[in-house]
Amino acid sequence: MRFYILTLFPEMVMQGLSTSIIGRAVDKGLLSIEAINIRDFTTDKHGKVDDYPYGGGAGMVMQAQPIYDAWCSVIRRVGKGVRTIYLTPQGRRFCQADAKSFATEEDLILLCGHYEGVDERVLDEIVTDYVSIGDFVLTGGELPAMVMVDAIARMVPGVLSNQESKETESFENHLLEYPQYSRPEEWKGRKVPPILLSGDHAKVDAWRAEQSLLRTLVNRPDLLDAAVLSPKEIDFLQEHGWNGPTD
Protein backbone atom coordinates (compact mmCIF):
# COMPACT_ATOMS: atom_id res chain seq x y z
CA MET A 1 0.00 0.00 0.00
CA ARG A 2 1.26 3.46 -0.90
CA PHE A 3 0.58 6.61 1.14
CA TYR A 4 1.15 10.08 -0.30
CA ILE A 5 0.97 12.90 2.25
CA LEU A 6 0.62 16.46 0.92
CA THR A 7 2.12 18.72 3.58
CA LEU A 8 4.09 21.85 4.37
CA PHE A 9 6.20 19.91 6.88
CA PRO A 10 7.44 16.70 5.22
CA GLU A 11 10.25 16.16 7.75
CA MET A 12 7.76 16.10 10.62
CA VAL A 13 5.64 13.47 8.89
CA MET A 14 8.47 11.21 7.81
CA GLN A 15 10.24 11.30 11.17
CA GLY A 16 7.04 10.29 12.90
CA LEU A 17 6.37 7.37 10.56
CA SER A 18 9.85 5.93 10.16
CA THR A 19 10.08 3.97 13.42
CA SER A 20 8.53 0.95 15.16
CA ILE A 21 6.02 -1.26 13.32
CA ILE A 22 5.34 1.19 10.51
CA GLY A 23 9.02 1.83 9.85
CA ARG A 24 9.73 -1.90 9.73
CA ALA A 25 6.84 -2.46 7.32
CA VAL A 26 8.30 0.20 5.01
CA ASP A 27 11.71 -1.47 5.19
CA LYS A 28 10.11 -4.80 4.23
CA GLY A 29 8.36 -3.24 1.24
CA LEU A 30 4.86 -3.79 2.65
CA LEU A 31 4.20 -0.04 2.73
CA SER A 32 5.40 3.04 0.92
CA ILE A 33 5.08 6.43 2.61
CA GLU A 34 6.00 9.61 0.76
CA ALA A 35 5.63 13.18 1.98
CA ILE A 36 5.16 15.68 -0.85
CA ASN A 37 6.14 19.24 0.02
CA ILE A 38 3.39 21.55 -1.20
CA ARG A 39 5.85 24.45 -1.28
CA ASP A 40 7.71 22.73 -4.12
CA PHE A 41 4.73 23.45 -6.36
CA THR A 42 4.13 27.14 -5.73
CA THR A 43 4.76 29.62 -8.54
CA ASP A 44 5.63 32.35 -6.03
CA LYS A 45 9.34 33.13 -6.06
CA HIS A 46 9.35 33.45 -2.27
CA GLY A 47 7.77 30.02 -1.77
CA LYS A 48 4.48 31.50 -0.56
CA VAL A 49 1.53 29.08 -0.43
CA ASP A 50 -1.05 31.16 1.46
CA ASP A 51 -2.87 34.48 1.19
CA TYR A 52 -5.48 36.60 2.93
CA PRO A 53 -9.06 35.31 2.82
CA TYR A 54 -11.58 37.03 0.59
CA GLY A 55 -14.22 38.74 2.71
CA GLY A 56 -11.76 39.46 5.49
CA GLY A 57 -11.12 37.62 8.70
CA ALA A 58 -8.24 36.42 10.81
CA GLY A 59 -5.38 34.30 9.55
CA MET A 60 -4.34 33.09 6.13
CA VAL A 61 -5.75 30.53 3.70
CA MET A 62 -3.75 27.94 1.78
CA GLN A 63 -3.99 28.63 -1.95
CA ALA A 64 -5.50 26.22 -4.44
CA GLN A 65 -2.77 26.12 -7.10
CA PRO A 66 0.15 24.64 -5.12
CA ILE A 67 -2.08 21.99 -3.55
CA TYR A 68 -3.63 21.04 -6.88
CA ASP A 69 -0.27 20.76 -8.62
CA ALA A 70 1.14 18.66 -5.78
CA TRP A 71 -1.87 16.37 -6.05
CA CYS A 72 -1.52 16.15 -9.83
CA SER A 73 2.11 15.09 -9.44
CA VAL A 74 0.90 11.99 -7.61
CA ILE A 75 -1.94 11.27 -10.05
CA ARG A 76 0.43 11.41 -13.02
CA ARG A 77 2.69 8.82 -11.42
CA VAL A 78 -0.06 6.50 -10.25
CA GLY A 79 -1.93 6.82 -13.52
CA LYS A 80 -5.44 6.67 -12.07
CA GLY A 81 -7.78 8.37 -9.67
CA VAL A 82 -6.73 8.09 -6.04
CA ARG A 83 -8.89 8.33 -2.95
CA THR A 84 -7.94 11.66 -1.38
CA ILE A 85 -8.52 12.48 2.30
CA TYR A 86 -8.59 16.00 3.70
CA LEU A 87 -7.84 16.10 7.43
CA THR A 88 -10.28 18.60 8.93
CA PRO A 89 -12.35 19.05 12.12
CA GLN A 90 -15.34 19.40 9.79
CA GLY A 91 -14.99 15.81 8.54
CA ARG A 92 -16.64 12.66 9.81
CA ARG A 93 -14.93 11.14 12.80
CA PHE A 94 -12.32 8.52 11.96
CA CYS A 95 -12.90 5.06 13.46
CA GLN A 96 -11.59 1.52 13.20
CA ALA A 97 -14.08 0.64 10.46
CA ASP A 98 -12.64 3.50 8.39
CA ALA A 99 -9.11 2.16 8.94
CA LYS A 100 -10.19 -1.19 7.53
CA SER A 101 -11.93 0.44 4.58
CA PHE A 102 -9.00 2.68 3.66
CA ALA A 103 -6.61 -0.28 3.99
CA THR A 104 -8.25 -1.91 0.96
CA GLU A 105 -6.91 0.88 -1.27
CA GLU A 106 -3.65 0.44 -3.16
CA ASP A 107 -2.95 4.18 -3.04
CA LEU A 108 -4.12 6.87 -0.65
CA ILE A 109 -3.49 10.63 -0.65
CA LEU A 110 -3.79 12.62 2.60
CA LEU A 111 -3.95 16.41 2.45
CA CYS A 112 -2.72 18.29 5.53
CA GLY A 113 -4.22 21.75 5.89
CA HIS A 114 -2.67 24.63 7.80
CA TYR A 115 -3.35 28.23 8.81
CA GLU A 116 -7.08 29.05 8.76
CA GLY A 117 -7.89 26.45 6.15
CA VAL A 118 -7.69 25.62 2.46
CA ASP A 119 -9.26 27.32 -0.56
CA GLU A 120 -12.59 25.54 -0.99
CA ARG A 121 -12.22 25.29 -4.75
CA VAL A 122 -9.32 22.85 -4.63
CA LEU A 123 -11.11 20.76 -2.01
CA ASP A 124 -14.08 20.48 -4.35
CA GLU A 125 -11.73 19.46 -7.14
CA ILE A 126 -9.65 16.72 -5.49
CA VAL A 127 -11.06 15.53 -2.13
CA THR A 128 -13.09 12.32 -1.87
CA ASP A 129 -13.21 12.02 1.95
CA TYR A 130 -13.34 14.64 4.72
CA VAL A 131 -12.06 13.07 7.93
CA SER A 132 -11.48 14.24 11.52
CA ILE A 133 -9.68 12.39 14.32
CA GLY A 134 -11.74 14.16 17.00
CA ASP A 135 -13.71 17.20 18.05
CA PHE A 136 -10.77 19.51 18.64
CA VAL A 137 -8.58 21.85 16.60
CA LEU A 138 -4.88 21.30 15.86
CA THR A 139 -2.29 23.56 14.26
CA GLY A 140 -2.23 21.46 11.10
CA GLY A 141 -3.15 18.17 9.54
CA GLU A 142 0.21 16.46 9.99
CA LEU A 143 -0.54 14.80 13.33
CA PRO A 144 -3.95 13.52 12.18
CA ALA A 145 -2.34 12.22 8.98
CA MET A 146 0.24 10.29 10.99
CA VAL A 147 -2.47 8.90 13.26
CA MET A 148 -4.48 7.72 10.27
CA VAL A 149 -1.50 6.18 8.45
CA ASP A 150 -0.58 4.25 11.59
CA ALA A 151 -4.13 2.94 12.10
CA ILE A 152 -4.65 2.08 8.42
CA ALA A 153 -1.24 0.48 7.96
CA ARG A 154 -1.90 -1.96 10.81
CA MET A 155 -4.77 -3.39 8.74
CA VAL A 156 -2.51 -4.17 5.76
CA PRO A 157 -1.69 -7.90 5.60
CA GLY A 158 1.78 -8.68 6.91
CA VAL A 159 2.35 -5.41 8.76
CA LEU A 160 1.58 -6.96 12.15
CA SER A 161 3.73 -9.97 12.90
CA ASN A 162 0.99 -11.63 14.95
CA GLN A 163 -2.35 -11.69 13.13
CA GLU A 164 -4.18 -12.46 16.39
CA SER A 165 -3.08 -9.15 17.90
CA LYS A 166 -5.10 -7.29 15.26
CA GLU A 167 -8.16 -9.47 15.84
CA THR A 168 -8.24 -8.96 19.62
CA GLU A 169 -7.48 -5.23 19.80
CA SER A 170 -9.87 -2.58 21.03
CA PHE A 171 -12.80 -1.76 18.73
CA GLU A 172 -12.92 -5.23 17.14
CA ASN A 173 -16.68 -5.93 17.19
CA HIS A 174 -17.04 -2.50 18.86
CA LEU A 175 -15.59 -3.75 22.15
CA LEU A 176 -12.58 -2.56 24.13
CA GLU A 177 -9.65 -4.89 24.69
CA TYR A 178 -9.40 -6.91 27.90
CA PRO A 179 -6.71 -6.09 30.57
CA GLN A 180 -3.19 -7.34 29.91
CA TYR A 181 -0.56 -8.51 32.43
CA SER A 182 3.11 -9.53 32.30
CA ARG A 183 5.88 -10.51 34.76
CA PRO A 184 6.30 -10.34 37.69
CA GLU A 185 3.28 -12.18 39.07
CA GLU A 186 3.04 -9.64 41.91
CA TRP A 187 3.86 -5.93 41.71
CA LYS A 188 3.28 -3.40 44.52
CA GLY A 189 1.05 -5.95 46.22
CA ARG A 190 -1.13 -6.41 43.14
CA LYS A 191 -1.28 -9.95 41.76
CA VAL A 192 -2.01 -11.19 38.27
CA PRO A 193 -5.54 -12.67 38.12
CA PRO A 194 -5.15 -16.38 38.97
CA ILE A 195 -7.13 -17.49 35.91
CA LEU A 196 -4.30 -16.23 33.67
CA LEU A 197 -1.86 -18.55 35.46
CA SER A 198 -4.11 -21.61 35.24
CA GLY A 199 -3.01 -22.86 31.85
CA ASP A 200 -6.65 -23.49 30.94
CA HIS A 201 -6.96 -21.68 27.62
CA ALA A 202 -10.73 -22.04 27.41
CA LYS A 203 -11.19 -20.44 30.81
CA VAL A 204 -8.67 -17.70 29.95
CA ASP A 205 -10.57 -16.92 26.73
CA ALA A 206 -13.88 -16.79 28.61
CA TRP A 207 -12.41 -14.48 31.27
CA ARG A 208 -10.96 -12.17 28.63
CA ALA A 209 -14.28 -12.02 26.80
CA GLU A 210 -16.07 -11.04 30.00
CA GLN A 211 -13.44 -8.45 30.86
CA SER A 212 -13.76 -6.96 27.38
CA LEU A 213 -17.51 -6.62 27.87
CA LEU A 214 -17.12 -5.10 31.34
CA ARG A 215 -14.45 -2.64 30.26
CA THR A 216 -16.62 -1.49 27.36
CA LEU A 217 -19.66 -1.15 29.64
CA VAL A 218 -17.73 1.00 32.12
CA ASN A 219 -15.61 3.13 29.75
CA ARG A 220 -17.47 3.25 26.43
CA PRO A 221 -21.05 1.97 26.80
CA ASP A 222 -21.97 3.76 23.56
CA LEU A 223 -19.97 1.15 21.63
CA LEU A 224 -22.27 -1.64 22.78
CA ASP A 225 -25.06 -0.28 20.59
CA ALA A 226 -23.19 -1.46 17.49
CA ALA A 227 -21.61 -4.63 18.92
CA VAL A 228 -22.82 -8.03 17.75
CA LEU A 229 -23.65 -9.78 21.04
CA SER A 230 -24.77 -13.30 21.79
CA PRO A 231 -27.73 -13.90 24.13
CA LYS A 232 -25.23 -15.05 26.76
CA GLU A 233 -23.23 -11.84 26.44
CA ILE A 234 -26.38 -9.73 26.65
CA ASP A 235 -27.42 -11.55 29.84
CA PHE A 236 -23.92 -11.00 31.29
CA LEU A 237 -24.04 -7.27 30.57
CA GLN A 238 -27.54 -6.90 31.97
CA GLU A 239 -26.42 -8.65 35.17
CA HIS A 240 -23.82 -5.88 35.47
CA GLY A 241 -26.24 -3.00 34.95
CA TRP A 242 -26.56 -2.62 31.17
CA ASN A 243 -30.01 -1.50 30.11
CA GLY A 244 -29.68 -2.51 26.47
CA PRO A 245 -29.10 -0.46 23.31
CA THR A 246 -30.08 3.20 23.36
CA ASP A 247 -32.63 4.45 20.82
Secondary structure, 3 states (H helix, E strand, C coil): CEEEEEECCHHHHHHHCCCHHHHHHHHCCCCEEEEEEHHHHCCCCCCCCEECCCCCCCCCEECHHHHHHHHHHHHHHHCCCCEEEEEEEEEEECCHHHHHHHCCCCEEEEEECCCCCECHHHHHHHCCEEEECCCCCCCCCHHHHHHHHHHHHCCCCCCCCCHHHHHCCCCHHHCCCCCCCCCCCEECCEECCHHHHCCCHHHHHHHHHHHHHHHHHHHCHHHHHCCCCCHHHHHHHHHCCCCCCCC
